[in-house]
Amino acid sequence: MRSLTKYFLITVAFLAAVFSCERYEVYRGEDAWLGFSTDTVFFDTIFTSIGSTTQSFRIYNNNEQSLEISSIELAGGQSSVFRLNIDGIAGSLVRNIEIPPKDSLYIFVEVTLDPNNQDSLLAIHDSILFNTNGNLQDVNLVAWGQDVHMFNSDTIRTQTWINDKPYLIRNYLILDSLETLTLEEGVRIYMHRNAALIIKGTLKATGSLDNPIEIQGDRLEYLYRDIPGQWGLIYFWPGTKENELDYVNIKNGTIGLMADTVFTPNTPNLTLRNCRIENMSSVGILGQGTSIHASNTVISNCGQLAILLNIGGSYEFHHCTVGNYWGSGYSNRTTPSLAITDNYEDIYGNINVRPIEKAYFANSIIYGNKEFEFSINEHEENTMPYVFDHCLIKANPEDFNLEDTEHFINTINLEDPAFVDYQNYNFALDTLSPAKDVGSKAIALQFPIDIKGDSRLGELGPDIGAYERFETDSISK
């Protein structure tokens, strides 16, 4: 019995060895051609000295027999700015790669571009060459690059940034105390992963309607156009003062703007005009014991709160629009779009109260896809002076008495503002919006021009929010 078992095991081992070593016959014909998932690997605009994301494509053997690719190589050789990984092998040239019948393999491509000391876009071309049985085929490689002013863990003093090349911040950039950073219209600032712009002095960012200042992540590939959390925050350090942002678009970060613990009576520490803050994974605007004035500003699609006003300070929002529809494709939001609190618990478990001196919202919209979008955390020994004056909000009627004119003046509650297309960040009002023509004229007189440069003073009444709609305009208005 043991001998039979022995011979059986030897036979199984022999057969396993035979089948494991079985090879398909390699086709050597002159008509052997490969198939490709694409004829061009394209890299959208990337920054010089910064590597790209990895692109990939597939090579197909559509034949009934194996094919042996004699060589796969970069036409530019070892001096090419592109890098390859072919079936797990890194290099600019790989030989004798076999593909079984009806099978495929992946090629991964990356690129890093050298600075060219020019503002213009730089186009780089190369190709991958395939030699199969003497047949030559290729896949094109195309990358667009852009030179940048780069800052990496730097501290700067007073200076002006002009609209020539983009500005790239890696890790952090600190504007030193008592210094001023001036941004001219059209300046483009790109933030690397987790990067922070820290303002200890004063930031003066003056864009224009036709040429706004742009601040976003440094991944410019189409895939990253609306991905939040790509960078850290813009942080106004305690002691900073008289910061002004006009026509500044900020998107795809973690916290858009955070102003911390400094309060100058009758002088806002941070003034926002005609700004857009969108697609933040945490908070759009975080005010903490400071003073913020905002007008004609849109805050949209934030993972936690669009606006958090916390532990003291003075805040005014005129003709602003909050449209928070976070949740499509990301985690569900559990917090309201607007939260105001006058107390906090310290590390010892003690409750500390820092009264809010002013929280005034006028001709503004606070709306989103949660059931309610407004919360107040008011200490029992304190009365918070918040006011909604001619606003459209989404507050829980069981928690707030909208007939209380101390806090609510001509306020619309729980009505859809009917944005034109919030899914594509268009928060202009549709023709049937309840926010049309019902704003306060007295407030509109202080802010007579909307975010698009149109007058608020020519119709039946001003619209609530950052946008004024005219029925003679196209639907985009």
TALINMO-V627555 format. One record per residue. N is the residue number from 1. PHI is phi as a letter, one per 40 degrees, with the letter a starting at -180 (999 if undefined). OMEGA is omega in radians with two decimals (999 if undefined). D_CENTER is the distance of its C-alpha to the mean C-alpha in Angstrom with 1 decimal. Layout:
BEGIN
n: {N & N}
phi: {PHI & PHI}
omega: {OMEGA & OMEGA}
d_center: {D_CENTER & D_CENTER}
END
This chain:
BEGIN
n: {1 & 2 & 3 & 4 & 5 & 6 & 7 & 8 & 9 & 10 & 11 & 12 & 13 & 14 & 15 & 16 & 17 & 18 & 19 & 20 & 21 & 22 & 23 & 24 & 25 & 26 & 27 & 28 & 29 & 30 & 31 & 32 & 33 & 34 & 35 & 36 & 37 & 38 & 39 & 40 & 41 & 42 & 43 & 44 & 45 & 46 & 47 & 48 & 49 & 50 & 51 & 52 & 53 & 54 & 55 & 56 & 57 & 58 & 59 & 60 & 61 & 62 & 63 & 64 & 65 & 66 & 67 & 68 & 69 & 70 & 71 & 72 & 73 & 74 & 75 & 76 & 77 & 78 & 79 & 80 & 81 & 82 & 83 & 84 & 85 & 86 & 87 & 88 & 89 & 90 & 91 & 92 & 93 & 94 & 95 & 96 & 97 & 98 & 99 & 100 & 101 & 102 & 103 & 104 & 105 & 106 & 107 & 108 & 109 & 110 & 111 & 112 & 113 & 114 & 115 & 116 & 117 & 118 & 119 & 120 & 121 & 122 & 123 & 124 & 125 & 126 & 127 & 128 & 129 & 130 & 131 & 132 & 133 & 134 & 135 & 136 & 137 & 138 & 139 & 140 & 141 & 142 & 143 & 144 & 145 & 146 & 147 & 148 & 149 & 150 & 151 & 152 & 153 & 154 & 155 & 156 & 157 & 158 & 159 & 160 & 161 & 162 & 163 & 164 & 165 & 166 & 167 & 168 & 169 & 170 & 171 & 172 & 173 & 174 & 175 & 176 & 177 & 178 & 179 & 180 & 181 & 182 & 183 & 184 & 185 & 186 & 187 & 188 & 189 & 190 & 191 & 192 & 193 & 194 & 195 & 196 & 197 & 198 & 199 & 200 & 201 & 202 & 203 & 204 & 205 & 206 & 207 & 208 & 209 & 210 & 211 & 212 & 213 & 214 & 215 & 216 & 217 & 218 & 219 & 220 & 221 & 222 & 223 & 224 & 225 & 226 & 227 & 228 & 229 & 230 & 231 & 232 & 233 & 234 & 235 & 236 & 237 & 238 & 239 & 240 & 241 & 242 & 243 & 244 & 245 & 246 & 247 & 248 & 249 & 250 & 251 & 252 & 253 & 254 & 255 & 256 & 257 & 258 & 259 & 260 & 261 & 262 & 263 & 264 & 265 & 266 & 267 & 268 & 269 & 270 & 271 & 272 & 273 & 274 & 275 & 276 & 277 & 278 & 279 & 280 & 281 & 282 & 283 & 284 & 285 & 286 & 287 & 288 & 289 & 290 & 291 & 292 & 293 & 294 & 295 & 296 & 297 & 298 & 299 & 300 & 301 & 302 & 303 & 304 & 305 & 306 & 307 & 308 & 309 & 310 & 311 & 312 & 313 & 314 & 315 & 316 & 317 & 318 & 319 & 320 & 321 & 322 & 323 & 324 & 325 & 326 & 327 & 328 & 329 & 330 & 331 & 332 & 333 & 334 & 335 & 336 & 337 & 338 & 339 & 340 & 341 & 342 & 343 & 344 & 345 & 346 & 347 & 348 & 349 & 350 & 351 & 352 & 353 & 354 & 355 & 356 & 357 & 358 & 359 & 360 & 361 & 362 & 363 & 364 & 365 & 366 & 367 & 368 & 369 & 370 & 371 & 372 & 373 & 374 & 375 & 376 & 377 & 378 & 379 & 380 & 381 & 382 & 383 & 384 & 385 & 386 & 387 & 388 & 389 & 390 & 391 & 392 & 393 & 394 & 395 & 396 & 397 & 398 & 399 & 400 & 401 & 402 & 403 & 404 & 405 & 406 & 407 & 408 & 409 & 410 & 411 & 412 & 413 & 414 & 415 & 416 & 417 & 418 & 419 & 420 & 421 & 422 & 423 & 424 & 425 & 426 & 427 & 428 & 429 & 430 & 431 & 432 & 433 & 434 & 435 & 436 & 437 & 438 & 439 & 440 & 441 & 442 & 443 & 444 & 445 & 446 & 447 & 448 & 449 & 450 & 451 & 452 & 453 & 454 & 455 & 456 & 457 & 458 & 459 & 460 & 461 & 462 & 463 & 464 & 465 & 466 & 467 & 468 & 469 & 470 & 471 & 472 & 473 & 474 & 475 & 476 & 477}
phi: {999 & c & c & c & c & c & c & c & c & c & c & c & c & c & c & c & c & c & c & c & c & c & b & c & c & c & c & b & c & c & c & c & b & c & b & b & c & a & c & a & c & b & b & c & d & b & c & c & g & b & c & c & c & c & b & a & a & b & b & b & b & c & c & c & b & c & b & b & c & c & a & b & a & c & c & c & g & c & c & c & c & c & b & b & b & b & f & g & b & c & i & c & a & b & b & f & c & b & b & c & c & f & b & a & a & c & b & b & b & b & a & b & b & c & d & b & f & b & c & c & c & b & b & b & b & a & a & b & b & b & b & b & f & g & c & b & b & a & b & c & b & b & b & b & b & b & c & a & c & b & b & b & f & b & b & b & b & d & a & b & c & b & c & b & c & c & b & b & b & b & g & a & b & b & c & c & d & g & b & b & b & b & b & c & d & g & c & b & b & b & b & c & d & g & c & b & b & b & b & c & b & b & b & b & b & b & c & a & d & c & a & c & c & b & b & a & c & c & c & c & c & d & d & c & c & b & c & c & g & c & a & c & a & b & b & c & c & d & h & c & a & f & c & b & b & b & f & b & b & b & a & g & b & c & b & c & b & b & b & b & f & a & a & b & d & g & b & c & c & b & b & b & b & f & b & b & b & a & g & c & c & b & b & c & b & b & b & b & g & b & b & b & b & b & a & f & b & b & b & a & f & b & c & b & b & c & b & b & b & b & f & g & h & b & b & b & b & b & f & b & b & b & b & b & b & d & h & c & g & b & c & c & c & b & b & c & c & b & b & b & b & b & a & a & b & c & c & c & g & c & c & b & b & b & c & c & c & a & a & b & b & b & f & b & b & b & a & a & c & c & c & b & b & a & b & b & b & b & c & c & c & b & b & c & c & c & a & b & b & f & b & b & b & b & b & c & c & c & b & b & c & c & c & c & c & c & b & b & b & f & c & c & b & g & b & c & c & f & c & c & a & c & c & b & g & b & b & c & c & c & c & c & c & c & c & c & g & b & c & c & c & c & c & c & c & c & b & c & b & c & c & b & g & c & c & c & b & b & b & c & a & c & c & c & h & c & b & b & b & b & c & c & c & c & c & c & c}
omega: {3.14 & -3.13 & 3.11 & 3.12 & -3.13 & -3.12 & 3.12 & -3.14 & 3.12 & -3.13 & 3.13 & -3.13 & 3.14 & -3.13 & 3.12 & 3.14 & -3.14 & -3.08 & 3.13 & -3.13 & -3.12 & 3.13 & 3.03 & 3.10 & -3.12 & -3.12 & -3.08 & -3.07 & -3.12 & -3.13 & 3.14 & -3.14 & 3.08 & 2.96 & -3.10 & 3.10 & 3.08 & 3.06 & -3.14 & 2.99 & -3.00 & 3.04 & 3.09 & -2.99 & 3.07 & -3.09 & 3.10 & -3.13 & 3.13 & -3.12 & -3.13 & 2.87 & -3.13 & 3.03 & 3.13 & 2.98 & -3.06 & 3.01 & -3.07 & 2.92 & -3.10 & -3.11 & 3.11 & 3.11 & 3.11 & 3.01 & 3.04 & 3.10 & -3.07 & 3.13 & 2.96 & -3.06 & 3.00 & 3.11 & -3.14 & 3.10 & -3.08 & 3.13 & -3.12 & 3.08 & 3.13 & 3.10 & -3.08 & 2.89 & -3.00 & 3.12 & 3.11 & -3.14 & 3.13 & 3.10 & 3.13 & 3.12 & 3.07 & -3.09 & 2.95 & 3.06 & -3.09 & 3.08 & 3.11 & -3.13 & 3.11 & -3.12 & -3.10 & 2.99 & -3.11 & 2.91 & -3.14 & -3.04 & 3.00 & 3.14 & 2.96 & -3.07 & 3.08 & 3.08 & 3.10 & 3.08 & 3.09 & 3.11 & -3.04 & 3.08 & -3.10 & 3.13 & 3.13 & -3.14 & 2.98 & 3.09 & 3.05 & -3.09 & -3.13 & 3.10 & -3.13 & -3.12 & 3.12 & 3.11 & -3.12 & 3.05 & 3.11 & 2.99 & -3.08 & 3.03 & -3.11 & 3.10 & 3.03 & -3.11 & -3.12 & 3.03 & -3.10 & 2.81 & -3.05 & 3.03 & -3.09 & -3.13 & -3.06 & 2.97 & -3.07 & 3.05 & -3.04 & 3.09 & 3.12 & 3.06 & 3.13 & -3.11 & 2.99 & 3.04 & 3.06 & 3.10 & -3.10 & 3.12 & 3.05 & -3.08 & 3.11 & 2.97 & -3.14 & 2.91 & -3.00 & 3.14 & 3.10 & 3.11 & -3.10 & 3.02 & -3.14 & 3.09 & 3.12 & -3.09 & 3.11 & 3.13 & 3.12 & 3.14 & -3.14 & -3.04 & 3.09 & -3.09 & 3.12 & -3.10 & -3.14 & 2.95 & -3.02 & -3.08 & 3.02 & 3.10 & -3.08 & 3.09 & 3.06 & -3.10 & -3.03 & 3.01 & 3.11 & -3.14 & -3.09 & -3.07 & -3.08 & 2.99 & -3.10 & 3.07 & -3.09 & 3.11 & -3.06 & 3.03 & -3.05 & 3.08 & -3.07 & -3.13 & -3.03 & -2.97 & -3.09 & -3.13 & -3.12 & 3.02 & -3.10 & 3.14 & -2.99 & -3.02 & 2.91 & -2.96 & 3.09 & -3.01 & 3.02 & -3.10 & 3.08 & -3.08 & 2.98 & 3.05 & -3.11 & 3.08 & -3.14 & -3.07 & 3.07 & 3.11 & -3.07 & -3.09 & 2.94 & 3.08 & 3.08 & 2.99 & -3.12 & -3.12 & 3.05 & 3.10 & -2.88 & 2.78 & 2.93 & -3.05 & 3.10 & -3.11 & 3.07 & 3.12 & 3.12 & 3.05 & 3.13 & 3.10 & 3.13 & 3.05 & 3.01 & -3.12 & 3.03 & 3.11 & -2.99 & 2.99 & 3.06 & -3.09 & 3.14 & -3.01 & 3.08 & 3.10 & 3.12 & 3.07 & -3.06 & 3.12 & -3.07 & 3.12 & -3.11 & 2.98 & 3.14 & 3.06 & 3.13 & -3.07 & -3.12 & 3.07 & -3.01 & 2.97 & 3.12 & -3.00 & 3.08 & -3.14 & 3.01 & 3.13 & 3.02 & 3.11 & -2.81 & 2.98 & 3.00 & 3.09 & -3.13 & -2.98 & 3.09 & 3.12 & -3.14 & 3.11 & 3.08 & 3.12 & 2.96 & 3.06 & -2.99 & -3.12 & 3.11 & 3.06 & 3.14 & 3.14 & -3.14 & 3.12 & 3.11 & 3.14 & -3.13 & -3.09 & 3.14 & 3.13 & -3.13 & 3.07 & 3.12 & -3.12 & -3.12 & -3.12 & 3.10 & 3.11 & -3.13 & -3.05 & 3.12 & 3.14 & 3.13 & 3.08 & 3.12 & -3.11 & 3.00 & -3.01 & 2.96 & -3.12 & -3.13 & 3.01 & -2.97 & 3.10 & -3.06 & 3.13 & -3.04 & 3.13 & 3.03 & -3.00 & 3.11 & -3.04 & 2.98 & -3.12 & 3.09 & -2.99 & -3.09 & 3.10 & 3.09 & 3.01 & -3.02 & 3.13 & -3.03 & -3.14 & -3.04 & 3.04 & -3.06 & -3.07 & 3.10 & -3.12 & 2.97 & -3.03 & -3.12 & -3.13 & 2.94 & -3.04 & 3.14 & -3.06 & 3.11 & -3.10 & 3.08 & -3.13 & -3.05 & 3.08 & -3.07 & 3.02 & 3.13 & -3.05 & 3.03 & -3.10 & -3.03 & -3.14 & 3.13 & -3.07 & 3.05 & -3.09 & 2.99 & 3.04 & 3.14 & -3.13 & 3.11 & 3.04 & -3.11 & -3.10 & -3.07 & -3.14 & 3.10 & 3.02 & 3.06 & -3.06 & 2.93 & -3.05 & 3.02 & -3.04 & -3.10 & -3.09 & 3.05 & 3.13 & -3.13 & 2.94 & -3.04 & 3.11 & 3.09 & 3.10 & -3.14 & 3.10 & -3.13 & 3.11 & 3.10 & -3.12 & -2.94 & -3.10 & -3.10 & -3.04 & 3.13 & 3.10 & -3.13 & -3.14 & 3.06 & -2.88 & -3.01 & -3.06 & -3.12 & 3.12 & -3.14 & 3.06 & 3.03 & 3.12 & -3.06 & -3.04 & 3.00 & -3.13 & 3.04 & -3.05 & 3.06 & -3.13 & 3.06 & -3.07 & -3.14 & 3.10 & 999}
d_center: {72.6 & 70.8 & 71.6 & 70.2 & 67.0 & 66.9 & 67.5 & 64.9 & 62.2 & 63.1 & 62.9 & 59.4 & 58.2 & 59.8 & 58.2 & 54.8 & 55.1 & 56.2 & 53.3 & 50.7 & 52.0 & 52.0 & 50.4 & 49.8 & 51.8 & 49.8 & 50.1 & 51.3 & 51.7 & 50.8 & 48.8 & 46.2 & 42.7 & 39.3 & 36.6 & 32.9 & 29.7 & 28.6 & 30.3 & 27.3 & 24.5 & 21.8 & 19.1 & 16.6 & 16.1 & 16.0 & 17.1 & 20.7 & 21.7 & 18.5 & 19.1 & 17.3 & 16.4 & 19.6 & 20.9 & 24.0 & 26.8 & 30.1 & 33.7 & 36.2 & 39.9 & 41.3 & 44.9 & 47.4 & 48.0 & 45.9 & 44.7 & 44.6 & 42.2 & 44.2 & 41.2 & 37.5 & 36.5 & 34.1 & 36.0 & 34.7 & 36.1 & 35.3 & 34.1 & 31.3 & 27.7 & 26.9 & 27.7 & 29.0 & 29.6 & 32.3 & 33.3 & 32.5 & 34.2 & 32.2 & 33.8 & 34.4 & 37.5 & 38.6 & 42.0 & 43.7 & 40.9 & 42.5 & 40.8 & 42.9 & 43.8 & 41.1 & 38.5 & 35.5 & 33.5 & 29.9 & 29.1 & 25.9 & 24.7 & 22.7 & 22.8 & 22.7 & 23.6 & 25.8 & 25.3 & 27.3 & 27.3 & 26.4 & 23.8 & 24.1 & 22.3 & 24.3 & 25.3 & 26.7 & 28.8 & 30.7 & 32.0 & 33.1 & 36.9 & 38.6 & 42.4 & 44.0 & 47.8 & 47.8 & 45.3 & 42.4 & 38.9 & 35.5 & 31.8 & 30.0 & 27.1 & 24.9 & 22.2 & 20.8 & 20.2 & 19.4 & 21.1 & 19.4 & 20.6 & 19.7 & 19.8 & 20.3 & 21.4 & 23.1 & 24.6 & 25.3 & 27.7 & 27.9 & 26.5 & 25.0 & 22.1 & 22.9 & 21.2 & 22.5 & 20.4 & 16.8 & 16.4 & 15.0 & 15.0 & 15.8 & 16.8 & 17.4 & 18.8 & 21.3 & 22.9 & 26.4 & 28.3 & 30.2 & 28.2 & 26.1 & 23.1 & 23.1 & 20.3 & 21.8 & 20.5 & 18.3 & 17.1 & 14.0 & 12.5 & 10.5 & 10.0 & 11.3 & 11.0 & 11.9 & 12.7 & 13.9 & 15.3 & 18.4 & 20.5 & 24.2 & 25.6 & 24.4 & 21.4 & 22.3 & 19.4 & 21.1 & 19.3 & 21.0 & 20.7 & 21.1 & 19.4 & 16.5 & 14.8 & 11.2 & 9.1 & 5.9 & 6.1 & 9.5 & 9.4 & 10.3 & 12.0 & 11.8 & 11.1 & 7.6 & 6.8 & 5.4 & 5.1 & 4.2 & 6.3 & 6.0 & 7.9 & 10.3 & 11.2 & 13.3 & 16.7 & 19.8 & 22.7 & 25.9 & 28.1 & 25.6 & 26.7 & 26.4 & 22.7 & 21.7 & 18.6 & 19.4 & 17.2 & 14.1 & 10.7 & 7.9 & 4.3 & 1.4 & 5.0 & 8.3 & 10.3 & 9.7 & 13.4 & 16.3 & 19.8 & 22.6 & 26.3 & 27.9 & 29.7 & 31.7 & 33.9 & 33.4 & 30.7 & 27.0 & 25.1 & 21.9 & 22.1 & 19.3 & 20.3 & 18.5 & 15.0 & 11.9 & 9.5 & 7.3 & 5.4 & 6.5 & 8.3 & 11.4 & 12.3 & 11.4 & 14.6 & 17.1 & 20.5 & 23.2 & 26.6 & 25.5 & 25.7 & 22.9 & 23.7 & 21.1 & 22.1 & 20.7 & 17.2 & 14.8 & 12.8 & 11.4 & 10.2 & 10.3 & 11.7 & 14.7 & 15.4 & 14.2 & 17.0 & 19.2 & 22.3 & 24.2 & 27.6 & 28.9 & 28.0 & 28.2 & 25.5 & 25.7 & 23.4 & 25.0 & 23.9 & 20.4 & 18.6 & 16.9 & 15.9 & 14.5 & 14.7 & 12.8 & 14.6 & 14.6 & 14.0 & 13.1 & 15.5 & 17.5 & 17.0 & 20.2 & 19.8 & 20.2 & 17.9 & 20.2 & 22.3 & 24.9 & 27.1 & 30.0 & 30.8 & 29.8 & 31.6 & 32.2 & 32.8 & 36.4 & 35.8 & 36.8 & 35.3 & 34.5 & 34.3 & 32.5 & 33.1 & 30.6 & 32.5 & 30.6 & 27.9 & 28.4 & 26.4 & 28.0 & 27.4 & 24.1 & 22.5 & 21.2 & 20.5 & 18.7 & 19.7 & 21.5 & 25.2 & 25.0 & 22.2 & 24.2 & 25.9 & 28.2 & 29.4 & 32.5 & 35.1 & 38.5 & 40.2 & 37.8 & 37.1 & 33.6 & 33.7 & 30.8 & 31.3 & 29.7 & 31.5 & 31.2 & 28.0 & 26.8 & 25.7 & 25.7 & 28.0 & 30.5 & 33.9 & 35.6 & 33.9 & 34.0 & 36.9 & 35.5 & 39.1 & 38.8 & 38.6 & 38.0 & 34.4 & 34.0 & 35.2 & 35.1 & 32.1 & 31.1 & 30.1 & 28.7 & 28.7 & 25.8 & 24.6 & 24.3 & 21.1 & 21.4 & 18.5 & 16.0 & 14.7 & 13.5 & 12.4 & 15.9 & 17.4 & 20.6 & 23.8 & 25.9 & 29.6 & 30.6 & 28.2 & 30.2 & 28.3 & 30.1 & 32.8 & 33.1 & 31.5 & 33.7 & 35.2 & 35.9 & 32.2 & 31.3 & 33.9 & 31.9 & 28.8 & 30.4 & 27.6 & 24.4 & 20.9 & 22.0 & 25.2 & 27.5 & 30.4 & 30.6 & 34.3 & 35.8 & 35.9 & 37.4 & 35.0 & 31.4 & 28.6 & 26.6 & 23.0 & 21.2 & 22.5 & 26.2 & 27.4 & 30.6 & 32.4 & 33.6 & 30.0 & 28.3 & 26.2 & 23.0 & 24.3}
END
